[in-house]
Amino acid sequence: MKKLHYVLIVLFVLSAFSFAQVLKVTVTLDPSNLPADELNILSNFADKVEQYYNGYEWIDDEYEYDVNCRIRIIIQTVQKKSHEKIYLAQFLITSESGEYFYDKTWEFPYDQGTPLSHFKSQFDPLTHFLDFYAYMILAGELDTNDYLKGNPLYEKARDIANQGQLSNYPKGWTSRMNLVFMITDSRTRPLREVKPDFFEALYLLDEGKRMEAYKYAKKVLDGMMKVYKVQPNNLYLQYFFNSHSKELADLFRGFKPDLEKLVRLDSKHRETYRAAME
């Protein structure tokens, strides 16, 4: 629960008066690659995606705080396929707590006059894709609150990926299934197990309790090292470094041996860690 307090103080996403609003998404759409006659068709697409995410109870919100996210959608091409227009897009979603996913192969039909519905009788390559990343983001967020708490939502994402592979729109779904497997794989588990410790450490550091924060940070470093030893190029570990290198440097500021380990684990951000050695 202290991690939750950290979110309250630093990210301002906890509200004592919120009611089951789990996702709070801001969407930016870039259709500049399309011909002019297509732009009007997508004029309210970003708003519809926002409403789809923000107006739905994705999970039982026991922690009662919004998960703030940003989404960027780049429409690359559009082509006619039988009676449908098929759009190919790139999709980037990030959350304030550091969850990050970039998908380059989103293929979906879109009819401006058809609302986006959560109630489907069959697989929908547009809304099921949005569902998939909602569960991926929320699963990662729940992992920050408690030990492997995101497992049920990763399972939901896996079910959607399986439907996608078997559908008439299979493009990209094998990669998405592999993404779920990678995150839930035993080789990645040590990092997932210490995510609550990471946010506990940040909370304690914010409270001025540096040595208490350091004790939790050491657990996080141990978890990252376990992942690195068995899979140095683990993608989820790289996501974690990309999102949290500055916070890791703050947690270990002045602790040179630990910062040297971080330099070895995450050479991409080595200058950030070296600056914290001073």
C-alpha positions as CSV (number, residue, x, y, z in Angstrom):
1,M,0.0,0.0,0.0
2,K,3.0,2.4,0.4
3,K,3.5,2.2,-3.3
4,L,0.0,3.6,-3.6
5,H,1.0,6.5,-1.4
6,Y,4.0,7.2,-3.7
7,V,1.6,7.3,-6.6
8,L,-0.6,9.8,-4.8
9,I,2.3,12.1,-3.9
10,V,4.4,12.0,-7.1
11,L,2.1,11.1,-10.0
12,F,-1.2,12.6,-8.6
13,V,-3.2,9.7,-9.9
14,L,-4.9,8.6,-6.7
15,S,-8.3,10.2,-5.9
16,A,-10.1,9.4,-2.7
17,F,-13.3,10.2,-4.6
18,S,-12.8,8.2,-7.8
19,F,-15.3,5.6,-8.7
20,A,-14.0,2.6,-10.7
21,Q,-12.4,4.8,-13.4
22,V,-9.4,2.6,-14.1
23,L,-7.9,3.9,-17.3
24,K,-7.5,7.5,-18.1
25,V,-6.2,7.7,-21.7
26,T,-5.2,10.6,-24.0
27,V,-5.0,9.7,-27.7
28,T,-3.1,11.5,-30.4
29,L,-3.8,10.5,-34.0
30,D,-1.4,11.1,-36.9
31,P,-3.1,10.3,-40.3
32,S,-0.7,12.5,-42.3
33,N,0.4,9.5,-44.5
34,L,-3.2,9.2,-45.9
35,P,-4.7,11.0,-48.9
36,A,-6.9,14.0,-48.1
37,D,-10.2,12.2,-48.8
38,E,-9.4,9.8,-46.0
39,L,-8.8,12.4,-43.3
40,N,-12.5,13.2,-42.8
41,I,-13.3,9.5,-42.2
42,L,-10.8,9.5,-39.3
43,S,-11.8,12.9,-37.9
44,N,-13.2,11.6,-34.7
45,F,-11.3,8.3,-34.4
46,A,-9.0,9.5,-31.6
47,D,-12.1,10.7,-29.6
48,K,-13.8,7.3,-30.1
49,V,-10.7,5.4,-28.9
50,E,-10.5,7.7,-25.8
51,Q,-14.1,7.1,-25.0
52,Y,-13.7,3.4,-25.5
53,Y,-10.9,3.2,-23.0
54,N,-12.1,5.8,-20.4
55,G,-15.7,4.9,-20.2
56,Y,-15.4,1.3,-19.2
57,E,-14.7,-0.6,-16.0
58,W,-11.8,-2.9,-17.0
59,I,-11.2,-4.5,-13.6
60,D,-12.5,-4.3,-10.1
61,D,-10.7,-1.1,-9.0
62,E,-9.8,-2.1,-5.4
63,Y,-7.0,0.5,-5.3
64,E,-9.3,3.3,-6.5
65,Y,-6.9,5.3,-8.7
66,D,-6.7,6.0,-12.4
67,V,-4.0,4.6,-14.6
68,N,-3.0,7.6,-16.7
69,C,-1.8,6.7,-20.2
70,R,-0.8,8.3,-23.5
71,I,-1.5,6.7,-26.8
72,R,-0.1,7.7,-30.2
73,I,-1.6,6.2,-33.3
74,I,0.1,6.6,-36.7
75,I,-2.0,5.5,-39.7
76,Q,0.4,4.3,-42.3
77,T,-1.8,3.0,-45.2
78,V,-5.4,2.2,-46.1
79,Q,-6.6,-0.3,-48.8
80,K,-9.8,-1.8,-49.9
81,K,-10.4,-5.4,-49.2
82,S,-13.7,-6.8,-50.5
83,H,-16.3,-4.6,-48.8
84,E,-14.0,-3.1,-46.1
85,K,-11.4,-0.5,-45.8
86,I,-8.3,-1.9,-44.0
87,Y,-6.0,0.4,-42.1
88,L,-2.5,-0.4,-41.1
89,A,-1.2,1.6,-38.1
90,Q,1.5,1.9,-35.6
91,F,0.4,2.1,-31.9
92,L,2.4,3.4,-28.9
93,I,1.0,3.3,-25.4
94,T,2.8,4.4,-22.3
95,S,1.6,4.8,-18.7
96,E,2.9,7.1,-15.9
97,S,4.2,4.2,-14.0
98,G,6.5,3.2,-16.8
99,E,4.6,0.5,-18.8
100,Y,5.4,0.8,-22.5
101,F,4.3,-1.0,-25.6
102,Y,5.0,-0.2,-29.3
103,D,3.2,-2.1,-32.0
104,K,4.0,-1.6,-35.7
105,T,1.6,-4.0,-37.3
106,W,-2.0,-3.1,-36.3
107,E,-4.4,-4.0,-39.1
108,F,-8.1,-3.3,-38.7
109,P,-11.2,-2.3,-40.7
110,Y,-13.0,0.9,-39.7
111,D,-16.4,2.3,-40.5
112,Q,-16.9,5.9,-39.3
113,G,-20.6,5.3,-38.6
114,T,-20.1,2.2,-36.4
115,P,-19.5,2.8,-32.7
116,L,-16.8,1.0,-30.8
117,S,-18.5,-1.6,-28.6
118,H,-17.2,-3.7,-25.7
119,F,-19.9,-6.3,-26.4
120,K,-18.9,-8.4,-29.4
121,S,-20.2,-11.7,-30.6
122,Q,-17.0,-12.4,-32.6
123,F,-13.4,-11.2,-32.8
124,D,-13.0,-7.6,-33.8
125,P,-9.4,-6.6,-34.9
126,L,-10.0,-3.0,-33.8
127,T,-11.5,-3.3,-30.4
128,H,-9.9,-6.5,-29.4
129,F,-6.5,-4.9,-30.1
130,L,-7.5,-2.1,-27.8
131,D,-8.6,-4.6,-25.2
132,F,-5.3,-6.5,-25.5
133,Y,-3.2,-3.4,-24.6
134,A,-5.6,-2.3,-21.9
135,Y,-5.0,-5.6,-20.2
136,M,-1.2,-5.5,-20.8
137,I,-1.0,-2.0,-19.3
138,L,-3.2,-2.9,-16.3
139,A,-1.4,-6.2,-15.7
140,G,1.9,-4.3,-15.4
141,E,0.3,-1.7,-13.2
142,L,-1.1,-4.4,-10.8
143,D,2.3,-6.0,-10.6
144,T,3.5,-2.8,-9.0
145,N,1.0,-3.1,-6.2
146,D,1.5,-6.7,-5.2
147,Y,3.3,-9.9,-6.0
148,L,2.5,-11.1,-9.6
149,K,-1.0,-9.5,-9.2
150,G,-1.2,-8.9,-13.0
151,N,-1.3,-12.6,-13.8
152,P,-5.1,-12.8,-14.4
153,L,-5.0,-9.9,-16.8
154,Y,-2.0,-11.3,-18.7
155,E,-4.1,-14.4,-19.1
156,K,-6.9,-12.2,-20.6
157,A,-4.4,-10.7,-23.0
158,R,-3.2,-14.2,-24.0
159,D,-6.8,-15.3,-24.7
160,I,-7.3,-12.3,-27.0
161,A,-4.0,-13.0,-28.8
162,N,-5.0,-16.6,-29.4
163,Q,-8.4,-15.4,-30.9
164,G,-6.4,-13.0,-33.1
165,Q,-4.2,-15.7,-34.4
166,L,-7.2,-17.8,-35.4
167,S,-9.2,-14.9,-36.9
168,N,-9.4,-13.5,-40.4
169,Y,-7.0,-10.7,-39.3
170,P,-4.0,-12.6,-37.9
171,K,-1.4,-10.0,-38.8
172,G,0.8,-9.2,-35.7
173,W,-1.0,-11.5,-33.3
174,T,1.8,-14.1,-33.1
175,S,4.2,-11.3,-32.0
176,R,1.6,-10.1,-29.4
177,M,1.3,-13.7,-28.1
178,N,5.1,-13.9,-27.8
179,L,5.1,-10.6,-25.9
180,V,2.7,-12.1,-23.3
181,F,4.8,-15.2,-23.1
182,M,8.0,-13.2,-22.7
183,I,6.6,-11.1,-19.8
184,T,5.1,-14.1,-18.0
185,D,8.1,-16.4,-18.6
186,S,10.0,-17.7,-15.6
187,R,13.1,-15.9,-16.9
188,T,11.3,-12.5,-16.5
189,R,9.6,-13.4,-13.2
190,P,12.4,-12.1,-10.9
191,L,11.8,-8.6,-12.3
192,R,8.1,-8.8,-11.9
193,E,8.5,-10.0,-8.4
194,V,10.4,-6.9,-7.3
195,K,8.3,-4.3,-9.0
196,P,6.4,-3.6,-5.7
197,D,9.8,-3.2,-4.0
198,F,10.8,-0.6,-6.6
199,F,7.8,1.6,-6.0
200,E,8.2,1.1,-2.2
201,A,11.7,2.3,-2.6
202,L,10.6,5.4,-4.5
203,Y,8.0,6.2,-1.9
204,L,10.6,6.0,0.9
205,L,13.1,8.1,-1.0
206,D,10.4,10.7,-1.5
207,E,9.8,10.6,2.2
208,G,13.5,11.3,2.9
209,K,14.2,7.8,4.2
210,R,17.2,7.1,1.9
211,M,18.7,4.1,3.7
212,E,15.3,2.4,4.0
213,A,14.8,3.1,0.3
214,Y,18.2,1.6,-0.5
215,K,17.3,-1.7,1.2
216,Y,14.3,-2.1,-1.1
217,A,16.3,-0.9,-4.1
218,K,18.9,-3.6,-3.5
219,K,16.1,-6.2,-3.8
220,V,15.2,-4.6,-7.2
221,L,18.8,-4.8,-8.4
222,D,19.0,-8.4,-7.4
223,G,15.9,-9.2,-9.3
224,M,17.2,-7.4,-12.4
225,M,20.5,-9.2,-12.2
226,K,18.7,-12.6,-12.1
227,V,16.9,-11.7,-15.3
228,Y,20.1,-10.4,-16.9
229,K,22.1,-13.5,-16.1
230,V,19.7,-15.9,-17.9
231,Q,18.6,-13.5,-20.6
232,P,20.7,-10.4,-21.1
233,N,18.6,-9.1,-23.9
234,N,15.3,-9.6,-22.1
235,L,12.9,-7.1,-23.7
236,Y,10.9,-6.4,-20.6
237,L,14.1,-5.6,-18.7
238,Q,15.0,-3.2,-21.4
239,Y,11.6,-1.6,-21.1
240,F,12.1,-1.2,-17.4
241,F,15.5,0.5,-17.9
242,N,14.2,2.8,-20.5
243,S,11.3,3.9,-18.2
244,H,13.2,4.0,-14.9
245,S,16.9,4.6,-15.4
246,K,16.8,8.1,-13.8
247,E,14.9,6.8,-10.8
248,L,17.3,3.9,-10.4
249,A,20.2,6.4,-10.5
250,D,18.5,8.4,-7.7
251,L,17.9,5.3,-5.6
252,F,21.6,4.3,-5.8
253,R,23.1,7.8,-5.8
254,G,26.5,7.6,-4.1
255,F,26.5,3.8,-3.9
256,K,29.2,3.3,-6.5
257,P,29.4,-0.6,-6.5
258,D,25.7,-0.8,-7.2
259,L,25.8,1.9,-9.9
260,E,28.7,0.0,-11.6
261,K,26.5,-3.0,-11.7
262,L,23.8,-0.9,-13.4
263,V,26.3,0.3,-15.9
264,R,27.0,-3.3,-16.8
265,L,23.3,-4.3,-17.0
266,D,22.2,-1.2,-18.8
267,S,25.0,0.3,-20.9
268,K,22.5,2.4,-22.9
269,H,22.0,4.6,-19.8
270,R,25.5,4.4,-18.4
271,E,26.1,8.1,-18.3
272,T,23.0,8.5,-16.1
273,Y,24.4,6.0,-13.6
274,R,28.0,7.4,-13.8
275,A,26.7,10.9,-13.0
276,A,25.1,9.5,-9.8
277,M,28.5,8.1,-8.7
278,E,29.8,11.6,-7.8
